[in-house]
Amino acid sequence: MKKLEKEELEKVVDFQNKLYKITTDIGVLETQKHAALHDLAGINQEQEEYKKVLEDKYGPISVDLKDGTYTEVKNDE
């Protein structure tokens, strides 16, 4: 039976370990990305729902996020 030299085998095993770690890290990052995108979609949906609440109360408006003042939005038809 033929074998690699000890140093050669260590180098091959080291490459495989590094590839496994990077692959695992990518998997974790993709999972975090998926969760973040899910959170983003949820916040966008909540924002749209609240926008409807405000529009029911004030009509179509544009809000200044610094001080809460708003102006009415005219629909040009």
N, C-alpha and C positions, 0 to 999 in steps of 0.2 A: 504494500500500500504506500502511495506517495503522499507526502504532506508538505504544506507550506512551512517556511521557516517561522519561528515563533513571532518575530517582529512583523512579518508579512500578515500573519493571521490577526495579530492585534490591530494592525492598520485597517484591515477589512472589517473586523468587528466594530472598530471605532466609527468607521463610515456608516455602517448599518445603524449603530446606536444614535448617531447624529441625525440621520434621515428619519428614524422612528420618532425622535424627540420633536423635530421640526414638523413632521406630519401630525403629531398629536397636538402641538401648539396651534397649527392651522385649524384643526378641528375645533379646539376650544374657542379660537377667535371667530370662526364661522358661527358657532353656537351663540356667542355673545352678539355678533352682528345680527343674527336672526331675532334675538330677543329685543335688541335695540330698534330694529325695524318694526317689530310688533308694537313696541311702546310708542313709536312715532306715529304709526297708523291710528292707535287708540287716542292719542292726544289730538291728532288732526280731526278725528270724528267728534270728540268732545268739544273742540273749538267750533266746529260747524254747527253742532247742536246749540251751543250757547249763543252763537251769532244769530240763530233764528229766534231765541228768547229775546235778545236785545232788539232785533228788528221788529218783533211783535210789539214791543214796548215803545220804541223810538222811531220805527220806520227805518228805511235804508240810511245808514250813517257811516261816516269815516271818523275813527277815534284817534286822537293824539295820545299815544301811549305814555308820554311824559307826564301829562297833567290831567288826563281824562276828559278834556274838552272834546266836543264832537261837532261835526258839520253834517248837514243833511246832504245826501247824494241824490242828485237829480237824474231821473231816467229820461234820456232824450229819445223819444220815440217818433 
